């Protein structure tokens, strides 16, 4: 609704209330995520020398953060381009039109628990285009699969030069099993036989009142996964995924130089992969705890970096990943006057399912 000339202050209050609704402290999701983060933070900080951490943070050269940010946002833009490519089977959209949606989604992941930013991204794009949220969520699922496979590729490449610890091998096997199952499931859902099976077997067994809606959902998911039925598109999406994550890995490398860490490309690929796989663990907003634990698992366990130096590096990398894009996303949210009431309803519905 457009604001009345005499209601500027009222409009500001409404926007503030939308922003305050971003964190629902009474939600079980919030407290579960907070507890998980607390456990990982304890593991990361246990036995650390805080004076050494402070010394490492003071001695770091923070000018390196600026080019690191540039590399990171190039990666974000490439992921936006990838999403536009994945969406081609549903609706053609320009990368520049999707960029703000992606940034808002990143912001929401940083301020909401349990990766609710994916729901926010589907809501924002659905609001803009009228697309069905199930189709959008299916395309986001495709992105997450390519991300996971890219992280596994990074670990495989790194393992050719760095010996993996037992813990890293366990993480790799769990991730490979998880994403392997997802790939099989998603590839099955892209087939015409799967669509016909769901429509002929599942729909007749559903109550009549929801049968039509369920059929639309099946068609929406089938459309959202359509990129996987086009070999050339799969090649493009794979290449862009690897390139985008290489830019983010370069960000890690530049910040490592600022900390005086003499580690090679293989170590950076390993750290990038393990840290990002760790963020798949449900936790507090912004993946606080699992991210730091993932960095330590790679840098200290496999590379042999001093524990306090590795944690200091993790803190700065995490802050670089968190603060700029969160502020940018909040700016987009404010500019577009998006309604948090709808998002709260959406996430509440997810909690109940």
Secondary structure, DSSP 8 states (H G I E B T S, - for coil): ----TT-HHHHHHHHHHHHHTTS-TTSHHHHHHHHHHHHHHHHHHTT--HHHHHHHHHHS-TTHHHHHHHHHHHHHHHHHHHHHHHGGGT----HHHHHHHHHHHHHHHHHSSTTTHHHHHHHHHHHHH---HHHHHHHHHHHHHHHHHHHHHHHHHHHTTS---HHHHHHHHHHHHHHHHHHHHHHHHTSHHHHHHIIIIIGGGS-HHHHHHHHHHHHHHHHHTGGGG-HHHHHHHHHHHHHHHHHHHHHHHHHHHHTT----HHHHHHHHHHHHHHTTS--SGGGTTHHHHHHHHHIIIII---HHHHHHHHHHHHHHHHHHHHHHHHHHHHHHT--HHHHHHHHHHHHH-
